[in-house]
């Protein structure tokens, strides 16, 4: 079994269409903070605002942004949830939610088109710490005074809350950000409360398939999917491994999962039937008991407000007797 590094994750997301970063405003000042500083929000309402992004850089945004370019789908979803969707003028090739983004100018992927971004005349660019490979592109944007806010690469729900708060501050929607975070926390607590009624004897082992054969990949610990399974009191069949991991068919079958969840249904026709049709899987408990389900990949992996919907969807297919009452 092989671990999938970040670059391969990005490539895999593009191949599956899963997924698994900018204008000229008034005065924009930056000063370097300590590298170990955590992205945080400084106090104060209205503009100008000063915040610290994921790189530890302090950024002052003089006026409320009216032309935003988002270089990560999760940033886009957060911006729309905050009510700043009308100000978004550029997004990545991977953006697909909400439906309005399908009509917004595309600026590329991780290796975004700097000229196209600049042509949109943004007064705010929302980048992401996981997509900072195009260093030269960011330098070009910053050299002409474009405020670039790097959002944390969230790997936990707390990280998502931080990202929502940071973007909320940048776009002038602090109160809305607080409301979204509060709602997410309340829903998560209700899910945990229901999950607490599931006994150890009822606990199910789940194989999560994020990419089908011949390159069979699953998700291990330190991923949102693993966190979600833990939250609903289910066991990740690949929980002993870290990140995105490639399995052989034989090794995957040996895990004997009670439930199989596939996350590529939006891009592959009848994914559950694909699993059922594999001759070698016929004796796997999940296959024998017809417990193979597809879930929305974006809701379960994209670090935005819809993650709660992802938890609810997982819970409803794994423990319908508990969560569908």
N, C-alpha and C positions, 0 to 999 in steps of 0.2 A: 504494500500500500504506500502511496506517495502523497505527500502533502502538496497542496496547490498554492504556490506563492502568489503575491498580489498581482504581478503582471499576467500570470496565467489566469487568475480570476477574471481580470478585465477582459482578456481575450475570450475566455469561455462565455462570459456574459454577452459579448458582441455576437459570437457565433450562434448563440441561442436566442439572441435578442432579449436576454435577461438583463438585466443589470440587477447582480448581481446588483470654463470655470469662470461691466468692466468699463468712461466717460468722464467726461470732463465736468467737474463741478467747480464751486468756488474754492477758496483756500482749503487744502487738504494737507494735514500735517501728520507725520509719523515719527515715532521714536522707538528705539528698540528697548523692550523690557527684558528681564532675565529670561533666558531660554527655557527654564523649567516652569515658567509661569503657566498656569492653567487658564484656558480661555474663560474670561469672566465678564460680567456686566457691571459697569460703574453706575452710581446713583445719578439721578437727574432725569427730568422730563423735557420734551420739546427738543428743538435744535438750536444751536449745534449740540451734538452728542459725542462723547468720547467712549470708546469701548476697546477691549483687548481681545484680539482674535486668537485662533488656535496656534499661531506661530509665536505668540507672546508679543506681537506688535500692537502698540497703541495707535488707534486710528480715530481721527476727528472727522465727522461728517457734518459739514456746515449747514446743509439744508435738507429737508425731507426729499428722499430720492423719488424721481418721477420717471426715470428710465433705468431699469434694472436688467442686467444680464446674469442669468444663473448657469453655472457650469457644472451642476450636479442635479439629477432628477429629484433627489430628496430635498435639496434647497428650494427647488421650484414648488414642490408640493407644500412645503412649509410657508413659502411666500404667499401662495394662493389662500391657504388656510388662515393666514393672518389678515387677509383682505387686501393684499398688495398685488393681486393678479393683474389688474389693469395697468400696472406700472412695469410689468415684465415684458421686455421687448426682444429678448434673445434667450434661447435655451439650447440644450445639447441635442444631438441626434437621437439620444436614448429617451428623451422625455415623451411620456404618453399619458400623463394624468396631471390635472383634469383635462377633459376633452379640448378645452380652449387652447392648450399648448400645441395642439396639432397644427394650428394656424399661425403660430409664432415663428419668427425667423430662427433657423437652425444655424449654429456656429461651429459644429463639429463635435468631437468627443473629447477624450483626454488631451489629444493634440489639437486644441481648438485653433480656429483661424483668427489670428490677431487682427488682420485687416478688416475682416467682417465684423468683429466685435467693435472695433474703433468706429466703423462706419455707422453703427447703431447709436453712437454718441451717448453711452451710458454714464450715469452719475453714481452708479454703484454696481460692483461686480461681486457676486456671491460665489466664492470658490469653495473647495473642500480639501481637507488635509490628505485625503486618500487619492486625490488627483493632481498632485503638485509636480508631476513629472515634466511638464512643460515650463521649466523655470525661466527660460529665455522669454517666453511669451508673457509671463507675469511681469518680468522686468520691463518689457516694452510698455505694457499698460501703465505701470507705476511711473515710468519715466515721463509720461505726458500728463500725470496728475490724476489718473483714474483711481478712485478709492476701491481697493480690493480687500474684501473681508473674507478671511479663510475660516470656514466653519469646521468644528472638530469632526474627526472621523468617528462617529458615535458607534460604540460596540456594546452599549447597554441602554436600558431605558433612561437611566439618569443622564447618560450622554445625549440622548435625543432631547430630553428636557432642556439641557444646556444649549443645544443647537437652536431650538425654538426660541429660547430667551434671547440668544445672541442676535438672531435674525430679526426678532421683534424689535430689539433696540435699534438695529441698523435702519429699519424701515419706518420707525416711529409708531410701532404697534405694541408697546409694552403691555398694556392692559389686556389686549386680545391674546397675547402670548401667555400671560398668566392664566387666563380662562381656559385655554386649550390644555395647558399642562395640568391644571386642576382636574379637568374633565377626564383626561387620560389616566391620572392617578386613581380617581374614584372608580372608573371602570375596571382598572387592573385589580383593585382591592376586592371588588365583587367577584371577579373571576377567581382570585385566590381563595376567597371564602368558599365558593362552590367546590373548588379543587380539594380543599381540606377534608371533604367528606369521602374522598376516594381512599380506600384502604390499601395496604401493601399487597394484599391478595388480588385486588382489582387493578393494580397498576399495570399498564400496557407498555410493551417495548415497541418503539417506532423506528422504522427505517425511512429516512428522508432522502429521496432521490432528486438531486438538483440537476443531474444530467444523465441521460439514458445510455445504454450500450451503443457503440463499443467502448466509449470512454465513460465509465460509470463513476460518477462522483456523488458524494454525500457531504453532510455538514456535521462537523464535530463540535467540541466545546469551544467557548469564546466566539460564538456566533449567535445572532438573534434567534434563529430557529431552536438552538439548544436551550437558550434562556426561556423561550416560550414553552417548550416541552416540560422544563423543570417547573415553570409556573403553574401548569395544569396537572402536575403530579404524574407525568409520563416519563418514561426512560428513553433517552436517545440511544439507539442501537450502536451508534458510532461514538458514544460519549467519551470513550477512552482516548480518542484522537483529537487533535487540535485543528481548528480551521476547516478549510475545504480539503477533502481527502479523496483520492482515487482508490477504488476497490476493484478487485477481480470479481467476476460473477460468483465464483466458488466461495470466496471470503464473505461476500454479502449474504449469500444464502445461509451460510453457517451461523449467522446471527439470529436466525429464526424469529423474525419480528412478528408481533401480533397484528400490527397495522403497518401499511406502507403508504407514505404520502409522497406524491410527485409534485414538483413545483414548476413544471414547464408546460402545463396544459394550455396556456395562452398561445404557445408557439408551435405545439405539436398536436396533431389531430388524434383524439382518442388515446391519451397516454396511459390511462388505466388499463385499457384493453391490450396495449402493448405489453404491459407487465403480466397480465393474465395469460397471454399467448406464449410466454417463454417456457419451453418444456422443462427446463431444469428447476423452475420455481414452483412446480405444481404441488410439492409437499410442504412449502413454506406456510405456516399457520395463517398469515394474512391472506394468502391466495386461496387456501382451502376454505376459509370462512368469508370470502368475498369482502375483505376489508382493505381494498386498495382505493385511495381517494386522491383527487387532484385539488390543490389549493392555489390561491393567487400568489405568485412568486414575489410581486412587488409589495404586497401587504405583509409578507413574512420576512422580507430581507431589506427593504428600503427604509432607511432610518428617518421616518417622518411620522406625522400624526396617525396615519392609517395602520401603524403597527398593532394598535389595539384591535382593529378589525381582523388582523392576521391571527392574533391570539384567539379571538372568538371563533374564527373559522376552524382553526386547528382543534380547539376544544370540542366543537360541535360534531366533528367527524370521528374523533378518537374516543370521546366519551359522550355519545348522544343521549344516553340515559340520564346523564347528570346535567348537561348543559342545554339540552333542547326541551326541558320541561316548561 
